[in-house]
Amino acid sequence: MTALQLKKFLDAKVRLYNQPGFIQDDPISVPHRYTRLQDIEIAGFFAAIFAWGNRKIIIRKSSQLMELMDDAPYDFVRGHQPSDLKRLMTFKHRTFNTTDLLYFIEFFAQFYARHASLEEAFLRGFAAPVALGGDAAGPAAPIEAALNGFYDTFFSLEYAPGRTRKHIASPAKNASCKRINMFLRWMVRNDGKGVDFGVWRRIPASALVCPVDLHVARVARHFGLLQRNVVDWKAALEVTEALRAFDPADPVKYDFALFGLGVTESI
């Protein structure tokens, strides 16, 4: 398959999966229940962080947590009383437990007391992308600094539990950062198709990095978009740079195609 043929094939798959029918069975359905910016951010963040394993379980556990927060996550994190936290004590999703949840809630409470949007937490270290067309480390560098800055911001509270750090990935640890990159795709991309929210304006879609997990990596290797054997940050940059050749302004739209091919069509 030539590069042009591959682009046309992937473009067709993007059109197939990047439409409202995709929402119901995907974790993005959880933040789609809300209209207020901060509710979308909080619900989306939890859904993204929980996004490993079976998608039905991810949606169910994310929904359960939203119900525990009265289906008003922003109001809960900003106005809860200590007694309100008792209902969260039994919540658990895989290795994410009560200790982790209480820290997340406290971070959001303190952060939103000072900022109107979670986007602010990703702007630390972020700068406008350099000119497109360089190597993999070039255009992706601003978002790499943004992800590392977010990690530092998120764990800036003096009593941040050591165990909770494993739930937030960062390029500094050479993690693929699949879940954080997926969350950024949800918040940043604004293509009018009704799936991604596009509620953040200061991070351009051109700066995003493709969310790469084992499924996406397998499909990317199948089409020659990835040579690296391990799924890490360098692999995510390699895939993104290959996709940038197809659409420099919005390379991460192809996440719809790669994920759909890997999960739904099992390539």
N, C-alpha and C positions, 0 to 999 in steps of 0.2 A: 504494500500500500504506500503510495507516495505521500509526501507531507500534505499536499493539497487534498488528496482523497481522505486522509486521516482527519484533517480539519473539518471537511464537510460531514464526515461520519460523526465526529464528536459534537459538532454544531447541532446536528439532528437529534442526538441524544440529550443535549442541553434543552432543546425545545420540548422534548418528550417529558423530561422530569422537572423542569423549572416552570411549574404551573400549579395552581391551587390544589389539584388532586393529590399532589405529593405530600401536602401538609399533614393530613390526618394520621398517617402511619409513621411520622417522623417526630423526633423530640421538639422540633421547631413548633409543633402544634401547641405546646404548653405556653410559650409567651404570646402566641397568637390569640389567646383568650382575653388579652388585655389591650387597652388603648392608651393608657397613660405611659409616658416614656419610661419612668422609673420602674413601673410594674413590668414592662417589657424587658428592661435590663436585668432586673433581679430574677424574674422567672426564667429568662433566657440563659442567664449565667448558671443557675442551678441545673437546668436541663442539659446544658452543654457539659458541665463538670460531671454529671451523672452518666454521660453518654459513652459508656463502654459496656459491651454485652448485648443482650437481647433488647431490641427497640421497644417492644411492648412493655417490658419490665421497666425500662428507663422512663417511658411516658407515665406508667402507673405510679412509680415512686415519686417522680417529679410532681405529679398531680396530687398525690397524698400530702407532700410537703406544702404545696400551695393551699390545700384545704386546712392544714394545721395553722396556717397563717391567715385564716379567714378569707382566703381567695383575694387578699389585698396585701401583697408582699411589701409594698412600699410603706403603707400605713402601719403594718406590723413592725417592720424594722425601726421605724421612726418613733412609734408611740407605744411599744409594748412595755409592760411592767414586768418585774422579775417573776411574778406569779404566772405570767403568760408563757414563760419559757418551759414550765413544767410539762406542758403538752408535747413538747418537742423531744423529751427525754427518751422516748422509745423509738425514735426514728433512726433507721439505719438503711443504707444502701451499699451492699458489698462491703468495701473497707471504709466507707464514709460513715462515721459514727457521731454520737452526740457531741463529743469534744470538738470535732470538726465543724459541725453545724452551729454550735454556739459561737465559735470564733467567727464564722462567716457572718452570722447575724450581727455580732458586735462590730465587725469591720464595716458592714453596710450602715449600721446606725451612726457610727462616727464619721464615715465618709460623707454620707448624704446630709449630715448636719452642716457640712462645709461646702459641698458641691451639689450642683443641680443635676449632673449627669455622670454616670460611670465612665463616660468617654474621657473625662479629665484624668482618670487613673492611668490611661494608656498613652497620654500625651507626654509623659515624662521621658525625655530622651528622644522623642519623635521629632523628625524634621521632614521637610518636603522631600520626596524621592528625587534621587539624582536622575539624570537623563537616562531614559530606557535604552536597552540594547547592550549593556555591559555584561559582565559575567554574573554568575548566580549570586555572588555576595554583594553586587552593586545595588540594583534596585531594591533588594530585600533588606538592605542594611537598616533603613529607618524603622521598619516594623520590628526588626530584631531588637533594636534598642528600646522600642516601645514595650515589647513583651518582657524584656528584662527589667525595665522600669516599673511595669505593672507588678511583677513578682515582688520587687523590693517594697513598693507601696502597700501591697496587700498584706505583707508580713511586717509592717512597720510598727504595729502595736507591740508594746514591750512584753506582753504575756502571750505572744503567738506560740501555740503548741508546736513542738518539733514534729509531731506525727502528722500535722495538718499540711505541712509543706509538700508532701508527696502528691497532694491533690491539685497543685498548681504547677504546671510545667513551665520551663523557661529555656530559651536557646542557650543560655549560659551553661546549662547542664546537658547540652546537646540532645535534648528531647525533641521529638517531632512536633510537639505542641499542638496535636491534632484538635483537641477539644477547645482550646483557646482560639486557635485559628478559625474553627467552625463558628464560634461565638462572634468573632470579628466579622466573618462573612455575613452572618445574620444581621448585625447592627449596621454595617457599612454599605453593603451593596444596595443600590437603588435603581433597579431596572424596570420597575413598574409591572412586574409579572405577578406580584402578590405573594411571593414566598419569603424572600429576604426583606427585612424591614426598611433598611436605608435611613435610619433615624439619626445616624451620626454623620456629621458634615466635614469634620476637620481631618479625617483620615481617608485618603482616596482609595478607591478599589484597586487602582494600579499598584498600590504598595502592599496589598495583602499576600499572604502565603497560603498555598493550598493545604487544606487539612488532609494529612496523609496517615492512614492506618494500614493494617495488613491487607485489607481488601483493595484499597486504592493503590497501594504499592504494587500489588499483584497485577492489576489491570495496567498500570503505568509501565511496568516491565514488559507486559505482553505487547504493548504498542511501541516499545522502544523509547519511552519517555523517561525511563529511570534505569540506570545501570547499577547503582549502589545496592549492595546486598542487605544492608541493615536499614531499618526504618528509624531514622533519627532526623535532627534538624537539617543536616546536609542533604539528606534525601528529599525533604520537603522543599528545600531551595532548588534542588535539581529538577524536580517535577514542575515546580512553578516556573522556572526559567524556560523549560520546554513548552509549557502552555502559553507563556508570554509571547512566543513566536506566532501563535495563532491569534491572540488578542492582547496587545500590550496594555490597553486601558482597563481590561477586566479579565485577567487570566484565571481567576478563581471561579468564574462561572462554570468552568469545565469540571469543577468538583461534582456538579450534578451528574455529568456524564460518567465520570470515573466511578463514583459511588454507586450509581444506578447499575452500571455494567457489572460491578463487583458483587453487589448484594442481591439485586433483583434478577439480573441475567446470569450471574455466576461465571463470568469470564475468568 
